[in-house]
Amino acid sequence: MAMLKVTDLRVNYGVIPALKGISFEVNQGEVIALIGANGAGKTTTLHTVTGLITAASGKIEFEGKDITHTPPHKIVAMGMAHVPEGRRVFPDMTVYQNLMLGAYTRNDPAEKAASLAWVYECFPRLKERAKQMAGTLSGGEQQMLAMGRALMSHPKIILMDEPSMGLSPIYVNEIFTIIETVSSQGTTVLLVEQNAKKALSIADRAYVLETGSITTTGVADDLLHDDAIRKAYLGE
Amino acid sequence: MVSFFTHLINGLSLGSIYAIIAIGYTMVYGIAKMLNFAHGDVIMIGAFMAYTIISTMGLPTPLGIIGAIVICTCLGIVIEKIAYKPLRKAASPLAVLITAIGVSYFLQNSALLIFGSDPKMFTSVVPFQSVTIGSFSIPGTTIVSITVSIILVAALQTFINKTKPGQAMLACSQDRDAASLMGISVNGTITLTFAIGSAMAAIAGVLLCSAYPTLSPTTGAMPGIKAFVAAVFGGIGSIPGAMIGGLVLGVIEILSRAYISSQLSDAIVFSVLIIVLLVKPTGLFGKVIQEKV
């Protein structure tokens, strides 16, 4: 059984269709890449899955439960974390406070401390800056914070929206290394990326989204060597 | 010199009441992103509840204060649920603003219907008249108002910085969607904010009517507007800003009443607001909203 199963999902912005009936599955332990051009509907897909946007029709199931109309805060508690596009850290709170908000749905202090230690291990820079206001961090550091904050909820699946956007190549590599680490620890990953080459290189499978429809799907390695994909998304 | 200090202390006393009201305004604005113009009328309802319990029913004063707080807290929650929540996703922010003005009139007219238009004499809840230090005496209500406002601000700051619901409030004020992705119920947090704001309004109502003992259905209107001015003055959305704004406004009002003109004091208060906003449009502690890529 798929961990996350999306069936014939439709979303409209007013009269304009943003998602025209997409279906995809994410299995336990996989890294799934969702690639596509600007405006293809990648962010809309993630927002609808976590409940920030209401679907017009279709079904979203998480671990067999229908979550199509579940509000975001309840979905987080079920074990799904979402690292939103543009980081969205809380700028006037410290790095530590941001991380603790990530663990908002958890109550056991020992478990929270363990997660914090692990996040600090993955991102030593966050530990150094624990008392600094999140708004004063660099873009790359904010991205690390956004990821660390999502990991603090100890998610079964983590949805990441354009984690490499606007970052320098050094940070991009660091972020992708972390995604691989997170995956190797058993967390399922659904990754939305414009940097298709990077995304396909770490993903197991991928879906290609074009103006609200899924046009191609397959094993990430195959797509990486597919001529049409290379032309359209890898700039070759 | 002695009279100046007396005026200054009276100003701080009135200002601390404005501050308690302004904090309610600023918190609701910071988290629900709306101006609750009915906030001033919740003050009036709080004072009427205390009056009813203490003077009409003859029950002990502490019971009256607690009753006012409980009723106003419930009232704040009900107003939010019935009047504001359905409009949260309205296309125009004016919809909820107009509704707030409507709620304000509804509360004033309900009070008019229930309690009548003739002013009531509110018995001060402060058990002592005044305290004399050296050559000048400080009224009891002044001491209590200042003390209560300090305690409330300290308690609120501790609540916001040290507790989970407090951190949730802070998160919602900065980014509602991101807060919901942390597992925070945004609706629940907004309800909590209205509850706290309205409880503080009840306390402000009791203090205000203890210092200025006439009570009528329009009692809350002017202090409500002035507290709104104080919140804007301090930078709307900022709790320390509302505190400082309230105190400054109270002092300006009392000093201008004492030394310039009692008729012009309100005009002076609003002129100061206009000047501050011309020089610093975000208010004293307001933040310039920046986009960082």
Contacts between the chains, C-beta under 8 A, distances in Angstrom:
chain1	res1	chain2	res2	distance
A	50	B	181	6.4
A	51	B	180	7.9
A	52	B	177	5.6
A	52	B	180	7.1
A	52	B	181	7.5
A	71	B	180	7.2
A	71	B	185	7.5
A	72	B	177	7.8
A	72	B	180	4.1
A	72	B	181	5.8
A	73	B	180	5.1
A	73	B	182	7.8
A	73	B	183	4.9
A	73	B	184	5.7
A	73	B	185	4.8
A	73	B	186	7.3
A	76	B	180	7.9
A	76	B	181	6.3
A	76	B	182	6.7
A	76	B	183	3.8
A	77	B	183	5.3
A	81	B	181	7.6
A	82	B	181	4.9
A	84	B	177	7.2
A	84	B	178	6.3
A	84	B	181	6.4
A	88	B	175	5.5
A	88	B	177	7.1
A	88	B	178	4.0
A	88	B	181	7.8
A	89	B	178	7.6
A	90	B	170	7.2
A	90	B	171	5.4
A	90	B	174	4.6
A	90	B	175	6.2
A	90	B	178	6.8
A	90	B	179	7.9
A	91	B	174	6.3
A	91	B	292	7.8
A	92	B	170	7.6
A	92	B	174	5.9
A	92	B	287	7.8
A	93	B	167	7.7
A	93	B	170	6.2
A	93	B	171	7.2
A	93	B	174	7.1
A	97	B	167	6.4
A	97	B	170	7.9
A	100	B	167	7.1
A	101	B	167	6.0
A	101	B	168	7.6
A	101	B	171	5.4
A	101	B	179	7.7
A	101	B	182	4.8
A	101	B	184	7.5
A	102	B	182	6.1
A	104	B	164	6.9
A	104	B	167	7.9
A	104	B	168	6.9
A	104	B	182	4.7
A	104	B	183	4.6
A	104	B	184	5.7
A	105	B	182	7.8
A	105	B	183	3.7
A	135	B	292	7.1
A	139	B	292	7.5
A	139	B	293	6.8
A	149	B	182	7.4
A	150	B	181	8.0
A	153	B	182	7.6
A	153	B	183	6.7
A	166	B	293	5.6
